[in-house]
Amino acid sequence: MYVLYILRCKNNALYTGITNNLPARLKKHAEGKGSKYVRANMPFELVYTEELPDKVTALKREFEVKQLTKIEKEKLIEIG
């Protein structure tokens, strides 16, 4: 199982990623090792998750979500 996740950074930007181990990935982000963008805009808050069956599906969904506008992402989070 994979998880698509969205983080809200301190600058109110939304960071989208996927992982097969959400707790470990969040820990890496919190340690400043997950991504340069999140590290530069900490602290962050986990605001959305979506479970997906496999990596291929997760990658496709990540691409779809990254193509959304910020307003569309906010709506996704809201109905989440």
MMTF fields as JSON, N, C-alpha, C and O atoms, coordinates in Angstrom:
{
  "mmtfVersion": "1.0.0",
  "mmtfProducer": "UNKNOWN",
  "numBonds": 319,
  "numAtoms": 320,
  "numGroups": 80,
  "numChains": 1,
  "numModels": 1,
  "chainsPerModel": [1],
  "groupsPerChain": [80],
  "chainIdList": ["A"],
  "bondAtomList": [4, 2, 8, 6, 12, 10, 16, 14, 20, 18, 24, 22, 28, 26, 32, 30, 36, 34, 40, 38, 44, 42, 48, 46, 52, 50, 56, 54, 60, 58, 64, 62, 68, 66, 72, 70, 76, 74, 80, 78, 84, 82, 88, 86, 92, 90, 96, 94, 100, 98, 104, 102, 108, 106, 112, 110, 116, 114, 120, 118, 124, 122, 128, 126, 132, 130, 136, 134, 140, 138, 144, 142, 148, 146, 152, 150, 156, 154, 160, 158, 164, 162, 168, 166, 172, 170, 176, 174, 180, 178, 184, 182, 188, 186, 192, 190, 196, 194, 200, 198, 204, 202, 208, 206, 212, 210, 216, 214, 220, 218, 224, 222, 228, 226, 232, 230, 236, 234, 240, 238, 244, 242, 248, 246, 252, 250, 256, 254, 260, 258, 264, 262, 268, 266, 272, 270, 276, 274, 280, 278, 284, 282, 288, 286, 292, 290, 296, 294, 300, 298, 304, 302, 308, 306, 312, 310, 316, 314],
  "bondOrderList": [1, 1, 1, 1, 1, 1, 1, 1, 1, 1, 1, 1, 1, 1, 1, 1, 1, 1, 1, 1, 1, 1, 1, 1, 1, 1, 1, 1, 1, 1, 1, 1, 1, 1, 1, 1, 1, 1, 1, 1, 1, 1, 1, 1, 1, 1, 1, 1, 1, 1, 1, 1, 1, 1, 1, 1, 1, 1, 1, 1, 1, 1, 1, 1, 1, 1, 1, 1, 1, 1, 1, 1, 1, 1, 1, 1, 1, 1, 1],
  "groupList": [{"groupName": "MET", "atomNameList": ["N", "CA", "C", "O"], "elementList": ["N", "C", "C", "O"], "formalChargeList": [0, 0, 0, 0], "bondAtomList": [1, 0, 2, 1, 3, 2], "bondOrderList": [1, 1, 2], "singleLetterCode": "M", "chemCompType": "L-PEPTIDE LINKING"}, {"groupName": "TYR", "atomNameList": ["N", "CA", "C", "O"], "elementList": ["N", "C", "C", "O"], "formalChargeList": [0, 0, 0, 0], "bondAtomList": [1, 0, 2, 1, 3, 2], "bondOrderList": [1, 1, 2], "singleLetterCode": "Y", "chemCompType": "L-PEPTIDE LINKING"}, {"groupName": "VAL", "atomNameList": ["N", "CA", "C", "O"], "elementList": ["N", "C", "C", "O"], "formalChargeList": [0, 0, 0, 0], "bondAtomList": [1, 0, 2, 1, 3, 2], "bondOrderList": [1, 1, 2], "singleLetterCode": "V", "chemCompType": "L-PEPTIDE LINKING"}, {"groupName": "LEU", "atomNameList": ["N", "CA", "C", "O"], "elementList": ["N", "C", "C", "O"], "formalChargeList": [0, 0, 0, 0], "bondAtomList": [1, 0, 2, 1, 3, 2], "bondOrderList": [1, 1, 2], "singleLetterCode": "L", "chemCompType": "L-PEPTIDE LINKING"}, {"groupName": "ILE", "atomNameList": ["N", "CA", "C", "O"], "elementList": ["N", "C", "C", "O"], "formalChargeList": [0, 0, 0, 0], "bondAtomList": [1, 0, 2, 1, 3, 2], "bondOrderList": [1, 1, 2], "singleLetterCode": "I", "chemCompType": "L-PEPTIDE LINKING"}, {"groupName": "ARG", "atomNameList": ["N", "CA", "C", "O"], "elementList": ["N", "C", "C", "O"], "formalChargeList": [0, 0, 0, 0], "bondAtomList": [1, 0, 2, 1, 3, 2], "bondOrderList": [1, 1, 2], "singleLetterCode": "R", "chemCompType": "L-PEPTIDE LINKING"}, {"groupName": "CYS", "atomNameList": ["N", "CA", "C", "O"], "elementList": ["N", "C", "C", "O"], "formalChargeList": [0, 0, 0, 0], "bondAtomList": [1, 0, 2, 1, 3, 2], "bondOrderList": [1, 1, 2], "singleLetterCode": "C", "chemCompType": "L-PEPTIDE LINKING"}, {"groupName": "LYS", "atomNameList": ["N", "CA", "C", "O"], "elementList": ["N", "C", "C", "O"], "formalChargeList": [0, 0, 0, 0], "bondAtomList": [1, 0, 2, 1, 3, 2], "bondOrderList": [1, 1, 2], "singleLetterCode": "K", "chemCompType": "L-PEPTIDE LINKING"}, {"groupName": "ASN", "atomNameList": ["N", "CA", "C", "O"], "elementList": ["N", "C", "C", "O"], "formalChargeList": [0, 0, 0, 0], "bondAtomList": [1, 0, 2, 1, 3, 2], "bondOrderList": [1, 1, 2], "singleLetterCode": "N", "chemCompType": "L-PEPTIDE LINKING"}, {"groupName": "ALA", "atomNameList": ["N", "CA", "C", "O"], "elementList": ["N", "C", "C", "O"], "formalChargeList": [0, 0, 0, 0], "bondAtomList": [1, 0, 2, 1, 3, 2], "bondOrderList": [1, 1, 2], "singleLetterCode": "A", "chemCompType": "L-PEPTIDE LINKING"}, {"groupName": "THR", "atomNameList": ["N", "CA", "C", "O"], "elementList": ["N", "C", "C", "O"], "formalChargeList": [0, 0, 0, 0], "bondAtomList": [1, 0, 2, 1, 3, 2], "bondOrderList": [1, 1, 2], "singleLetterCode": "T", "chemCompType": "L-PEPTIDE LINKING"}, {"groupName": "GLY", "atomNameList": ["N", "CA", "C", "O"], "elementList": ["N", "C", "C", "O"], "formalChargeList": [0, 0, 0, 0], "bondAtomList": [1, 0, 2, 1, 3, 2], "bondOrderList": [1, 1, 2], "singleLetterCode": "G", "chemCompType": "PEPTIDE LINKING"}, {"groupName": "PRO", "atomNameList": ["N", "CA", "C", "O"], "elementList": ["N", "C", "C", "O"], "formalChargeList": [0, 0, 0, 0], "bondAtomList": [1, 0, 2, 1, 3, 2], "bondOrderList": [1, 1, 2], "singleLetterCode": "P", "chemCompType": "L-PEPTIDE LINKING"}, {"groupName": "HIS", "atomNameList": ["N", "CA", "C", "O"], "elementList": ["N", "C", "C", "O"], "formalChargeList": [0, 0, 0, 0], "bondAtomList": [1, 0, 2, 1, 3, 2], "bondOrderList": [1, 1, 2], "singleLetterCode": "H", "chemCompType": "L-PEPTIDE LINKING"}, {"groupName": "GLU", "atomNameList": ["N", "CA", "C", "O"], "elementList": ["N", "C", "C", "O"], "formalChargeList": [0, 0, 0, 0], "bondAtomList": [1, 0, 2, 1, 3, 2], "bondOrderList": [1, 1, 2], "singleLetterCode": "E", "chemCompType": "L-PEPTIDE LINKING"}, {"groupName": "SER", "atomNameList": ["N", "CA", "C", "O"], "elementList": ["N", "C", "C", "O"], "formalChargeList": [0, 0, 0, 0], "bondAtomList": [1, 0, 2, 1, 3, 2], "bondOrderList": [1, 1, 2], "singleLetterCode": "S", "chemCompType": "L-PEPTIDE LINKING"}, {"groupName": "PHE", "atomNameList": ["N", "CA", "C", "O"], "elementList": ["N", "C", "C", "O"], "formalChargeList": [0, 0, 0, 0], "bondAtomList": [1, 0, 2, 1, 3, 2], "bondOrderList": [1, 1, 2], "singleLetterCode": "F", "chemCompType": "L-PEPTIDE LINKING"}, {"groupName": "ASP", "atomNameList": ["N", "CA", "C", "O"], "elementList": ["N", "C", "C", "O"], "formalChargeList": [0, 0, 0, 0], "bondAtomList": [1, 0, 2, 1, 3, 2], "bondOrderList": [1, 1, 2], "singleLetterCode": "D", "chemCompType": "L-PEPTIDE LINKING"}, {"groupName": "GLN", "atomNameList": ["N", "CA", "C", "O"], "elementList": ["N", "C", "C", "O"], "formalChargeList": [0, 0, 0, 0], "bondAtomList": [1, 0, 2, 1, 3, 2], "bondOrderList": [1, 1, 2], "singleLetterCode": "Q", "chemCompType": "L-PEPTIDE LINKING"}],
  "groupTypeList": [0, 1, 2, 3, 1, 4, 3, 5, 6, 7, 8, 8, 9, 3, 1, 10, 11, 4, 10, 8, 8, 3, 12, 9, 5, 3, 7, 7, 13, 9, 14, 11, 7, 11, 15, 7, 1, 2, 5, 9, 8, 0, 12, 16, 14, 3, 2, 1, 10, 14, 14, 3, 12, 17, 7, 2, 10, 9, 3, 7, 5, 14, 16, 14, 2, 7, 18, 3, 10, 7, 4, 14, 7, 14, 7, 3, 4, 14, 4, 11],
  "groupIdList": [1, 2, 3, 4, 5, 6, 7, 8, 9, 10, 11, 12, 13, 14, 15, 16, 17, 18, 19, 20, 21, 22, 23, 24, 25, 26, 27, 28, 29, 30, 31, 32, 33, 34, 35, 36, 37, 38, 39, 40, 41, 42, 43, 44, 45, 46, 47, 48, 49, 50, 51, 52, 53, 54, 55, 56, 57, 58, 59, 60, 61, 62, 63, 64, 65, 66, 67, 68, 69, 70, 71, 72, 73, 74, 75, 76, 77, 78, 79, 80],
  "secStructList": [7, 3, 3, 3, 3, 3, 3, 3, 3, 6, 6, 1, 7, 3, 3, 3, 3, 3, 3, 1, 7, 2, 2, 2, 2, 2, 2, 2, 2, 2, 6, 6, 7, 1, 7, 2, 2, 2, 2, 2, 6, 7, 7, 3, 3, 3, 3, 3, 3, 3, 3, 3, 1, 1, 2, 2, 2, 2, 2, 2, 2, 2, 2, 2, 2, 2, 2, 1, 7, 2, 2, 2, 2, 2, 2, 2, 2, 2, 2, 7],
  "xCoordList": [0.83, 0.0, 0.881, 1.913, 0.471, 1.144, 0.178, -1.04, 0.743, -0.049, 0.403, 1.591, -0.562, -0.322, -0.598, -1.59, 0.282, 0.08, 0.331, 1.079, -0.324, -0.118, 0.248, -0.42, 1.32, 1.76, 1.508, 1.698, 1.082, 0.984, 2.216, 2.409, 3.041, 4.265, 3.99, 2.9, 4.99, 4.806, 4.446, 3.822, 4.829, 4.502, 3.142, 2.794, 2.378, 1.042, 1.063, 0.007, 2.238, 2.343, 1.963, 2.073, 1.514, 1.136, 2.162, 2.411, 2.749, 3.747, 3.083, 2.499, 3.171, 2.552, 3.626, 4.608, 3.428, 4.362, 3.673, 2.492, 4.423, 3.925, 4.957, 6.144, 4.48, 5.369, 4.679, 3.456, 5.47, 4.889, 5.016, 4.657, 5.531, 5.661, 5.503, 6.487, 4.267, 3.99, 4.667, 5.269, 4.599, 5.266, 6.765, 7.302, 7.43, 8.863, 9.131, 10.094, 8.294, 8.477, 8.265, 9.021, 7.246, 7.003, 8.153, 8.522, 8.717, 9.87, 11.047, 11.734, 11.275, 12.37, 12.148, 13.076, 10.904, 10.6, 10.883, 11.503, 10.438, 10.621, 12.098, 12.484, 12.917, 14.363, 15.072, 16.281, 14.317, 14.914, 15.593, 16.395, 15.283, 15.928, 14.984, 15.408, 13.706, 12.72, 12.774, 12.756, 12.84, 12.948, 13.5, 13.285, 14.205, 14.783, 13.687, 13.827, 12.599, 11.528, 10.905, 10.742, 10.56, 9.942, 10.942, 10.573, 12.191, 13.216, 13.299, 13.458, 13.191, 13.295, 12.026, 12.041, 10.934, 9.653, 8.985, 7.76, 9.797, 9.269, 8.828, 9.345, 7.898, 7.275, 6.187, 5.807, 5.703, 4.666, 3.574, 3.748, 2.446, 1.318, 0.804, 0.636, 0.554, -0.054, -1.533, -2.254, -1.994, -3.373, -4.221, -5.438, -3.597, -4.373, -3.612, -2.394, -4.347, -3.783, -4.797, -6.008, -4.269, -5.095, -4.365, -3.237, -4.994, -4.374, -4.53, -5.585, -3.443, -3.433, -2.83, -1.972, -3.27, -2.883, -1.427, -0.883, -0.79, 0.572, 1.307, 0.718, 2.59, 3.435, 3.026, 3.014, 2.695, 2.316, 1.079, 1.039, 0.078, -1.146, -0.839, -1.385, 0.029, 0.399, 1.117, 0.842, 2.028, 2.744, 1.796, 1.925, 0.843, -0.133, -0.986, -1.235, -1.432, -2.267, -1.472, -2.002, -0.212, 0.638, 0.749, 0.64, 0.963, 1.051, -0.242, -0.214, -1.397, -2.7, -2.856, -3.266, -2.53, -2.702, -1.751, -2.125, -0.547, 0.413, -0.01, 0.456, -0.87, -1.37, -2.516, -2.873, -3.091, -4.193, -3.698, -2.537, -4.587, -4.265, -4.311, -4.821, -3.782, -3.824, -5.265, -5.575, -6.141, -7.557, -8.162, -8.914, -7.838, -8.354, -7.793, -8.511, -6.53, -5.934, -6.607, -6.851, -6.908, -7.591, -8.964, -9.381, -9.663, -10.967, -10.801, -11.601, -9.779, -9.499, -9.264, -9.787, -8.488, -8.191, -9.479, -9.718, -10.293, -11.533, -12.493, -13.105, -12.628, -13.565, -12.916, -13.595, -11.597, -10.722, -11.003, -10.117],
  "yCoordList": [-1.181, 0.0, 1.254, 1.297, 2.245, 3.542, 4.618, 4.44, 5.717, 6.845, 8.102, 8.42, 8.805, 10.143, 11.07, 10.903, 12.041, 12.949, 14.382, 14.649, 15.296, 16.72, 17.364, 17.161, 18.141, 18.895, 20.374, 20.868, 21.069, 22.529, 23.076, 22.832, 23.813, 24.371, 25.714, 26.27, 26.24, 27.494, 28.666, 29.625, 28.604, 29.68, 29.458, 30.145, 28.487, 28.118, 27.393, 27.158, 27.038, 26.246, 24.801, 24.343, 24.092, 22.691, 21.815, 21.98, 20.889, 19.966, 18.601, 18.098, 18.005, 16.705, 15.65, 15.881, 14.484, 13.385, 12.043, 11.975, 10.975, 9.616, 8.845, 9.174, 7.815, 6.965, 5.637, 5.528, 4.64, 3.375, 3.229, 2.194, 4.279, 4.276, 5.717, 6.437, 6.122, 7.513, 7.968, 9.042, 7.209, 7.678, 7.928, 8.918, 7.036, 7.2, 8.412, 9.146, 8.617, 9.761, 11.082, 12.035, 11.136, 12.357, 12.632, 13.785, 11.575, 11.728, 12.322, 13.216, 11.812, 12.355, 13.832, 14.637, 14.184, 15.596, 16.414, 17.475, 15.937, 16.666, 16.838, 17.826, 15.877, 15.939, 16.805, 17.023, 17.296, 18.113, 17.303, 17.838, 16.011, 15.124, 14.655, 13.947, 15.038, 14.526, 15.201, 14.528, 16.517, 17.267, 18.647, 19.183, 19.208, 20.545, 21.586, 22.509, 21.442, 22.43, 22.451, 23.515, 21.282, 21.223, 21.694, 22.42, 21.29, 21.722, 23.244, 23.812, 23.904, 25.363, 26.064, 27.271, 25.325, 25.929, 25.253, 25.147, 24.798, 24.161, 25.244, 26.359, 24.961, 23.655, 23.376, 24.249, 22.147, 21.727, 20.991, 20.596, 20.822, 20.091, 19.118, 19.499, 17.882, 16.91, 17.267, 17.274, 17.566, 18.018, 17.08, 17.251, 16.087, 15.199, 13.906, 13.91, 12.793, 11.505, 10.759, 10.939, 9.923, 9.103, 7.781, 7.772, 6.673, 5.355, 4.871, 5.022, 4.279, 3.752, 2.353, 2.061, 1.489, 0.076, -0.255, -1.226, 0.539, 0.199, 1.452, 2.528, 1.302, 2.44, 3.097, 4.323, 2.292, 2.839, 3.723, 4.832, 3.229, 4.002, 5.257, 6.323, 5.142, 6.287, 7.358, 8.548, 6.946, 7.902, 8.629, 9.836, 7.899, 8.52, 9.527, 10.632, 9.139, 10.035, 11.259, 12.37, 11.057, 12.181, 13.183, 14.39, 12.693, 13.568, 14.354, 15.56, 13.653, 14.314, 15.439, 16.548, 15.148, 16.136, 17.306, 18.454, 17.037, 18.121, 19.039, 20.176, 18.577, 19.41, 20.317, 21.252, 20.053, 20.867, 22.246, 22.419, 23.212, 24.537, 24.477, 23.515, 25.496, 25.533, 25.526, 24.872, 26.242, 26.264, 24.871, 24.455, 24.153, 22.788, 21.863, 21.005, 22.029, 21.235, 21.538, 20.632, 22.818, 23.196, 22.532, 22.097, 22.448, 21.767, 20.287, 19.703, 19.675, 18.262, 18.031, 17.078, 18.894, 18.799, 18.959, 18.226, 19.912, 20.206, 19.021, 18.721, 18.345, 17.211, 15.922, 14.946, 15.946, 14.915, 13.775, 12.953],
  "zCoordList": [0.0, 0.0, 0.0, 0.669, -0.738, -0.785, -0.296, -0.312, 0.128, 0.598, -0.134, -0.18, -0.7, -1.207, -0.023, 0.687, 0.182, 1.31, 0.867, -0.073, 1.581, 1.342, 2.669, 3.682, 2.643, 3.812, 3.563, 2.451, 4.6, 4.526, 5.241, 6.432, 4.514, 5.075, 5.733, 5.594, 6.459, 7.199, 6.295, 6.75, 5.025, 4.078, 3.409, 2.449, 3.93, 3.455, 2.111, 1.524, 1.62, 0.391, 0.7, 1.838, -0.338, -0.188, -0.901, -2.095, -0.161, -0.707, -0.839, 0.12, -2.018, -2.283, -2.497, -3.203, -1.88, -2.055, -1.893, -1.553, -2.14, -1.907, -1.099, -1.097, -0.416, 0.362, 0.645, 0.555, 0.985, 1.431, 2.952, 3.513, 3.615, 5.074, 5.564, 5.734, 5.785, 6.127, 7.422, 7.43, 8.508, 9.729, 9.535, 10.032, 8.819, 8.577, 7.69, 7.911, 6.703, 5.79, 6.531, 6.337, 7.371, 8.147, 9.099, 9.317, 9.665, 10.557, 9.79, 10.284, 8.565, 7.744, 7.444, 7.523, 7.098, 6.853, 8.111, 8.031, 9.258, 10.521, 10.867, 11.492, 10.462, 10.701, 9.655, 9.741, 8.672, 7.618, 6.538, 5.772, 6.465, 5.492, 4.393, 3.48, 4.465, 3.517, 2.162, 1.131, 2.152, 0.902, 1.218, 2.306, 0.265, 0.464, 0.64, 1.443, -0.107, -0.03, 1.363, 1.959, 1.874, 3.204, 4.259, 5.182, 4.127, 5.084, 5.15, 6.23, 3.997, 3.944, 4.423, 4.664, 4.562, 4.918, 6.104, 6.162, 7.045, 8.255, 9.226, 9.159, 10.119, 10.333, 9.293, 8.513, 9.307, 8.385, 9.152, 10.305, 8.476, 9.052, 7.999, 6.841, 8.378, 7.475, 7.35, 8.348, 6.122, 5.953, 5.095, 5.022, 4.44, 3.575, 3.34, 3.165, 3.338, 2.938, 2.087, 2.218, 1.216, 0.338, 0.117, -0.376, 0.477, 0.311, -1.123, -1.739, -1.646, -3.011, -2.989, -2.155, -3.895, -3.809, -4.142, -3.616, -5.01, -5.445, -5.9, -6.001, -6.17, -6.519, -7.84, -7.948, -8.828, -10.137, -9.998, -10.529, -9.287, -9.066, -8.272, -8.559, -7.277, -6.443, -7.264, -7.107, -8.129, -8.979, -9.923, -10.128, -10.496, -11.387, -10.622, -11.104, -9.429, -8.626, -8.16, -8.133, -7.796, -7.397, -8.549, -8.334, -9.754, -10.916, -11.097, -11.34, -10.976, -11.116, -10.085, -10.427, -8.838, -7.775, -7.971, -7.727, -8.403, -8.624, -9.768, -9.842, -10.648, -11.743, -11.299, -12.015, -10.137, -9.637, -9.223, -8.851, -9.292, -8.782, -7.249, -6.674, -6.608, -5.147, -4.652, -3.657, -5.332, -4.942, -5.041, -4.16, -6.103, -6.268, -5.188, -4.676, -4.843, -3.765, -2.433, -1.636, -2.19, -0.947, -0.875, 0.198, -1.993, -2.03, -1.748, -1.017, -2.315, -2.06, -0.569, 0.008, 0.039, 1.476, 2.279, 3.239, 1.881, 2.595, 2.599, 3.624, 1.453, 1.386, 1.886, 2.205, 1.943, 2.308, 3.085, 3.319]
}
